[in-house]
């Protein structure tokens, strides 16, 4: 698609950045936004949800970092950022001794991470390691491209008989947007399971058990593109998403499912993935009691 057609289809406010012609080629482009805010609607999709602000405890500034890996060295000439859809378009050419015309550099992988700074280590609110395709600066905009969001959280404890008990809660819903801006999760379904002495990581076991149950009982919920949201093992998310690491007992993450990371500790009143994982955590804790 020609750039003019892409921008026309975007129908939003577009920021433009042109790079110097003598800028050296590179494989990775990193873009960081400060003061990140979410356009999240309430559960009914009727009104915006605003973070609760403590008078004596100012909220740490949120940052979103987008890393685009082109897989080879490129010379980027221009970047277009659509502030309505949060989509990034890169224009340039592959670095080559042969003169190549400028074009849309769309066949690249990217990683989107939202965080706030702490003294020792940044607090990751959510992250997504995208497959080749469109690149977004907002997590809700990414979720809105999926047919279903599948959020799962597990709480574990040791029972009186010394067995480990794991309670898993899954919320499955359809990402929906209002006027191509704010989003919410609608048509939700909840599922819970209890396991005793689950093998390995109880979180991963719980996700797999939920998949098995829903594939059997309501397979239509897992058709097309699924966004799986979890709060476990952040450092392994990238390997699971790229299918270079097995997800459960030697099995790779099923095709058609992309994995997101979100924490329940922060961001629950700001971002949809964090609100979902926090709700799952609360429901699992209630069931555990």
N, C-alpha and C positions, 0 to 999 in steps of 0.2 A: 504494500500500500504506500502511495506517495505521502510525503510528509504533510503537504497541504491538506490532503484528505484526512489524515490522522488527526490533525489539529482541528479541522472542521468538525469531525465526529466527536471530539472531546467536549465541546460546548461548555467551556469553563474558563476561568481566569488562568492565563498561562504566563509563567515566568521564563525568561530566556537568558542563557549564559553562553557567551562565546569565548573560546579559549585562544590564546596566542598561537599563531601559526608555527612558531619555533618551539612549542612545548614538546618535550621528548615523549615518545610512545610509552605506553604502560599497559599492563594486563588487567589491573584492578582499579576501579574508580570508587572512591568513598565519598558519600554525601552525608553530612550530619545536620539535623535540624534541632534548634533549641526551642524551648517554650512550647513543647508539643501538647496539644489538647485533643480530646476525643469528641466526636459527635455521636454519642450513644443515646438511644431512646430507651424509655422504660419498657417493661415486659409487654405492654399492650401496644407499643409503637405509637404512642400518642404525644409524648412530650420528652424534651431533652433531659438527660440526667446530668447534674452538675456535682463535682466533687465537694465533699464537706470540708470546710476550711476551719481549722482551729485558730482562735484569736491569738493565742500566745505561741503557736507552733506553726510557722509558715511552711508550706509544702515545698519540698525539694523540686527544683526545676527538672522537667522531663526532657530527655533527648531521644531522638530516633536516628539510628545510624543505618544507612543502606550501603552495602558493599556489593558492587557488581563485578563479577569475574567473567571476562570475555573469553577466557581459555587460551588466548594468544594476545600478543602485543597489538594494540590499536592506537591510532591517532584520533582522538576525539576533537571534533571541531565545535559542536554546539550541543547544549542540553536544554530540553524543554520540560518544565515541571508544571503539570496541571494542578492547580490548587483545589479544584472541585473534586476531581477523581483521584488525586494524589499520585497519578501515574507519571513515570519518568520516561522520556524518550531521548535516546542518545544518537547523535548523528556524527559519523566519521568514516574512517576507512581502516582496513587491516594494514598493519605495517608491513610493507613489502617493497623490494627494489623495483617492482613493476608498478606503474602509475595506475591506481584504482580510483574510480569515482566515489565520492562520498555517498553514504546510504544509511539506512536505519540499522543500528547495531543491536538487533533484538535477540539474537541467539546467544544468550548469556545467562549464567546462573547468578543469583543474588541472595544476600542474607540481610534480613531486616531485624534489628534489635532495638527495643525501647528500654531505657534505663534511667536511673538517677545516680548522681555521684555520691560516694561515701569516702571516708578517709582512707580506708584500706582497700576496698574493692567496690566496684560499681554494683548496684542492686539491679539485676535483670528483671524487668517487669514481664516482658514477653519477647518471643523470638520466633522467626520463621525462616527456613532455608529453602528458597524457591527453586523449582526446576526451571529450565529454560522457558522464557516467555516474557510476559509483562512484568514491570518492576514498579512497586508501590512504596510510598513513604508512610502509609497509615495502615495499621493492622486490620481495622474494620473494613477498609477497602479491599484488602486481600480476602478476608472472610466472605465478603459479599459476592465473590466470584465462584463460591462453592454451592453445591446443591443442598448439602446438609453439614451442620456442625455437630461433632460427636465429642462431648467433653466427659472425661472420666477421672475420678479421684478415689483413692483407697486410704482408709485409716486402719491401722493395725494395733493390736494389744495382746497381752498374754492373759489367757483365761485362768481360772482357779485350778484347773486340772493341768496347767503348764503348757497347754496347746496354744499356738499362735492363732488368733482370730483376725481375719481381714474382712472388712466391709467395704464394698465397692459401689459407688453410685455413678450412673451414667445419665447424662441429659442429652437427648438428641433433638435438634430443632433445625428449622430452615432459616438461614440468614436472609433478612429482608431490609430494604432501604426505603427511605422516604425522600422523594425529590432528588434522588441521586446524591444525597448528602449524609444524613444520619442513618444509623442502622439499629436493628434489634433482632432477636432470635424468636421466631414465631413457630406455631404448630409443634410445641415441644412434647416429648415423651420421656418419662423417667423410668429407670430400671435399676434395681439393686440386687446384689448377690452377696452371700456370706461364704467364706472359705475357711477351712481349718488346716493349719500347717501348709500353706501354699508354697510350692517350690520356688526358689529364687526370689526375685524382687516381687513382693505382693502387688505392687502397682502394675507391673507388666502382666502378671498372671490375671489380675482383675480385668484389665483391658481386653485380654485375649478371651476370657470367659464371657464378657459382655458381647464381644464380636460373635462368638459361637452361638450364644443364645439368640441374638437378634437375626443373624443369618438364617437360623432355623425357624424362628417364630414370625418375624416380620422383615423378610429380606428386602422389601421395597424401601425401607428406611436407609439401606446401605447401597442404593443404586447410584450410578453416576459418580460425581466427584465429592469426596468426603474430607472434611477438615477435622482431624483428630487432635484434641487439645489435652495435654497432660502437664503435670508439674514435677515429673520425676526425671532424674538423670539428664540434666541439661547438656552435659558434655557429650552425650551419646546421640542427641537428637539429629545432628547433621549426618552421622553414619547410618542411622535408621532411614532417614529421608532419602539418601542417595542409594539405598539398598546395598551398601558395601558391608554393613554389619547386620547379623541376624537379630530379629526383634524378640522372638520367644521360642526357646527350645529348638534352635536351628532354623526356624521359619523367618523369612523376610516379612516386612510389613506388606500387607496385600496391595496389589496394584489398585490404583484409583483412590488411595488414601494417602493424604499428605499430613505430616505431623507438625504440630505447633507446640511451643512451650509457653506456659503462663504460670505465674506464681499466685497463690491465694493470700500471701502475706501483705500485698500492696497492690494498688491499682484497681481494686474491685469496684470502686465507685467512679472509675474513669473509663475503663476499657472493657469491651464485651468479653474477650477471652478470660480476663482476670475475674470478672463478675461470675462467669459460668463456673470456673474452677473453684471459686470461693463458695458458691452455692452447693456444688457437689461435696465439698469438704464438710460443710455444715450438715448436710443431709446424712453423710456417712457417720459423722460424730453422733448425731441424734440416734441413728440406728444402733450404733455401738453401745450406747447407754442402755 
